[in-house]
Amino acid sequence: MKDLSREIELSFIRADGPGGQNVNKVSTAVQLRFDLARSPSLTDVEKTRLKKLTGRKLSGDGVLILTASRFRSQEKNRADILARFYALIEKSQIEPKARRKTKPSQSSKEERIKAKKKRGEIKKLRRINME
């Protein structure tokens, strides 16, 4: 696993949602910023995969922004955000398997046709009974 700690920027912000005075006074939420576009640690392939994985979490100028506010403690949120970030990085390093096109087998085709005929027969009987 690559050490990206030098490229990560953490900032502590006030969390939204319930929590009473604690929310209004203490900055417990953690925001992680990682400049994906200019990162020397990741290859171009890894950057491309990471862009696909992150989606809306990537800003227009190529900065990955993650926020954690699940816990009431700053340390727990910090640990949570770092774990999520490194999990994303790990996932981006796994090369996806190429999909091989397959054709349905003869027996599966026959099974499908048989099921369609049976269903059609049921509907036909329903029509006859209604008349």
Contacts in CASP RR format, 6 or more apart in sequence:
PFRMAT RR
TARGET T0000
AUTHOR 0000-0000-0000
METHOD contacts of the structure
MODEL  1
MKDLSREIELSFIRADGPGGQNVNKVSTAVQLRFDLARSPSLTDVEKTRL
KKLTGRKLSGDGVLILTASRFRSQEKNRADILARFYALIEKSQIEPKARR
KTKPSQSSKEERIKAKKKRGEIKKLRRINME
1 86 0 8 1.000
1 89 0 8 1.000
1 90 0 8 1.000
2 41 0 8 1.000
2 42 0 8 1.000
2 89 0 8 1.000
3 41 0 8 1.000
4 34 0 8 1.000
4 39 0 8 1.000
4 41 0 8 1.000
4 86 0 8 1.000
4 89 0 8 1.000
7 34 0 8 1.000
7 35 0 8 1.000
7 39 0 8 1.000
7 41 0 8 1.000
8 32 0 8 1.000
8 33 0 8 1.000
8 34 0 8 1.000
8 82 0 8 1.000
8 85 0 8 1.000
9 32 0 8 1.000
9 33 0 8 1.000
9 34 0 8 1.000
10 30 0 8 1.000
10 31 0 8 1.000
10 32 0 8 1.000
10 33 0 8 1.000
10 78 0 8 1.000
10 81 0 8 1.000
11 30 0 8 1.000
11 31 0 8 1.000
11 33 0 8 1.000
12 27 0 8 1.000
12 28 0 8 1.000
12 29 0 8 1.000
12 30 0 8 1.000
12 31 0 8 1.000
12 74 0 8 1.000
13 27 0 8 1.000
13 29 0 8 1.000
13 30 0 8 1.000
13 31 0 8 1.000
13 67 0 8 1.000
14 23 0 8 1.000
14 24 0 8 1.000
14 26 0 8 1.000
14 27 0 8 1.000
14 28 0 8 1.000
14 29 0 8 1.000
15 23 0 8 1.000
15 27 0 8 1.000
15 28 0 8 1.000
15 29 0 8 1.000
15 69 0 8 1.000
16 23 0 8 1.000
16 29 0 8 1.000
16 69 0 8 1.000
17 23 0 8 1.000
19 72 0 8 1.000
22 28 0 8 1.000
22 72 0 8 1.000
26 74 0 8 1.000
27 74 0 8 1.000
28 69 0 8 1.000
28 71 0 8 1.000
28 72 0 8 1.000
28 73 0 8 1.000
28 74 0 8 1.000
28 77 0 8 1.000
29 67 0 8 1.000
29 68 0 8 1.000
29 69 0 8 1.000
29 77 0 8 1.000
30 67 0 8 1.000
30 68 0 8 1.000
30 69 0 8 1.000
30 74 0 8 1.000
30 77 0 8 1.000
30 78 0 8 1.000
30 80 0 8 1.000
30 81 0 8 1.000
31 65 0 8 1.000
31 66 0 8 1.000
31 67 0 8 1.000
31 81 0 8 1.000
32 64 0 8 1.000
32 65 0 8 1.000
32 66 0 8 1.000
32 67 0 8 1.000
32 68 0 8 1.000
32 81 0 8 1.000
32 82 0 8 1.000
32 85 0 8 1.000
33 63 0 8 1.000
33 64 0 8 1.000
33 65 0 8 1.000
34 63 0 8 1.000
34 64 0 8 1.000
34 66 0 8 1.000
34 85 0 8 1.000
35 62 0 8 1.000
35 63 0 8 1.000
35 64 0 8 1.000
36 42 0 8 1.000
36 47 0 8 1.000
36 50 0 8 1.000
36 51 0 8 1.000
36 54 0 8 1.000
36 58 0 8 1.000
36 62 0 8 1.000
36 63 0 8 1.000
36 64 0 8 1.000
37 47 0 8 1.000
37 61 0 8 1.000
37 62 0 8 1.000
37 63 0 8 1.000
39 47 0 8 1.000
42 50 0 8 1.000
42 89 0 8 1.000
42 92 0 8 1.000
46 89 0 8 1.000
46 92 0 8 1.000
46 93 0 8 1.000
49 92 0 8 1.000
49 93 0 8 1.000
49 96 0 8 1.000
50 64 0 8 1.000
50 88 0 8 1.000
50 89 0 8 1.000
50 92 0 8 1.000
51 58 0 8 1.000
53 88 0 8 1.000
53 91 0 8 1.000
53 92 0 8 1.000
54 64 0 8 1.000
54 88 0 8 1.000
57 64 0 8 1.000
57 65 0 8 1.000
57 66 0 8 1.000
58 64 0 8 1.000
58 65 0 8 1.000
59 65 0 8 1.000
66 81 0 8 1.000
66 84 0 8 1.000
66 85 0 8 1.000
67 81 0 8 1.000
68 77 0 8 1.000
68 78 0 8 1.000
68 80 0 8 1.000
68 81 0 8 1.000
68 84 0 8 1.000
69 77 0 8 1.000
70 76 0 8 1.000
70 77 0 8 1.000
70 80 0 8 1.000
71 77 0 8 1.000
71 80 0 8 1.000
104 112 0 8 1.000
END
